[in-house]
């Protein structure tokens, strides 16, 4: 993508995130190919297998300095959570995310965070320590990784489920409740392998 178009895309994305930061997403799509229901403050969308877009090709450095390529996790269900230590709903949902991550790990489900818009690693590392987060988070202070999503996050937090083929099977704009996330994970795990 040429630099002027990339800059314009980043500005548009930043505006959308600022408008939806730490809020639920209250617009309801008329897309008849998706099942939608409200869970907490976020809208949960399950995408039928025949209509799924490719998941984002995310890679970079984690909060602890390790390299991580999310595409290497294909073959199992992956839960991606967009968050920031500055975001109150992100803090509120973190215990639920951690409980689901621990409960589903033995079933091959992997969680990855994408920490955005941080002034430095220290606040995010404190968040991870405070909530005893057991899964890695990519450190993305400029939120550039979000431009790789075909289904762009409209709020912080946002959570995506990738199916074993790496496609977006479900997403939540806004905080996700534990029961809703567990139901989505179970639903994607129960799908026939293609």
Secondary structure in CASP SS format (residue, H / E / C, confidence):
PFRMAT SS
TARGET T0000
AUTHOR 0000-0000-0000
METHOD secondary structure of the structure
MODEL  1
X C 1.00
X C 1.00
X H 1.00
X H 1.00
X H 1.00
X H 1.00
X H 1.00
X H 1.00
X H 1.00
X H 1.00
X H 1.00
X H 1.00
X H 1.00
X H 1.00
X H 1.00
X H 1.00
X H 1.00
X H 1.00
X H 1.00
X H 1.00
X E 1.00
X C 1.00
X C 1.00
X C 1.00
X C 1.00
X C 1.00
X C 1.00
X C 1.00
X C 1.00
X C 1.00
X C 1.00
X C 1.00
X C 1.00
X E 1.00
X E 1.00
X E 1.00
X E 1.00
X E 1.00
X E 1.00
X C 1.00
X C 1.00
X E 1.00
X E 1.00
X E 1.00
X E 1.00
X E 1.00
X E 1.00
X C 1.00
X H 1.00
X H 1.00
X H 1.00
X C 1.00
X C 1.00
X E 1.00
X C 1.00
X C 1.00
X C 1.00
X C 1.00
X E 1.00
X E 1.00
X E 1.00
X E 1.00
X C 1.00
X C 1.00
X C 1.00
X C 1.00
X E 1.00
X E 1.00
X E 1.00
X H 1.00
X H 1.00
X H 1.00
X H 1.00
X C 1.00
X C 1.00
X C 1.00
X C 1.00
X E 1.00
X E 1.00
X E 1.00
X E 1.00
X E 1.00
X E 1.00
X C 1.00
X C 1.00
X C 1.00
X C 1.00
X H 1.00
X H 1.00
X H 1.00
X H 1.00
X H 1.00
X H 1.00
X H 1.00
X H 1.00
X H 1.00
X H 1.00
X H 1.00
X H 1.00
X H 1.00
X H 1.00
X H 1.00
X H 1.00
X H 1.00
X H 1.00
X H 1.00
X H 1.00
X C 1.00
X C 1.00
X E 1.00
X E 1.00
X E 1.00
X E 1.00
X E 1.00
X E 1.00
X E 1.00
X C 1.00
X C 1.00
X C 1.00
X C 1.00
X H 1.00
X H 1.00
X H 1.00
X H 1.00
X H 1.00
X H 1.00
X H 1.00
X H 1.00
X H 1.00
X H 1.00
X C 1.00
X C 1.00
X C 1.00
X C 1.00
X C 1.00
X C 1.00
X E 1.00
X E 1.00
X E 1.00
X E 1.00
X C 1.00
X C 1.00
X C 1.00
X H 1.00
X H 1.00
X H 1.00
X H 1.00
X H 1.00
X C 1.00
X C 1.00
X C 1.00
X C 1.00
X C 1.00
X C 1.00
X C 1.00
X E 1.00
X C 1.00
X E 1.00
X E 1.00
X E 1.00
X E 1.00
X E 1.00
X C 1.00
X C 1.00
X C 1.00
X C 1.00
X E 1.00
X E 1.00
X E 1.00
X E 1.00
X E 1.00
X E 1.00
X E 1.00
X C 1.00
X C 1.00
X C 1.00
X C 1.00
X H 1.00
X H 1.00
X H 1.00
X H 1.00
X H 1.00
X H 1.00
X H 1.00
X H 1.00
X H 1.00
X H 1.00
X H 1.00
X H 1.00
X C 1.00
X C 1.00
X C 1.00
X C 1.00
X C 1.00
END
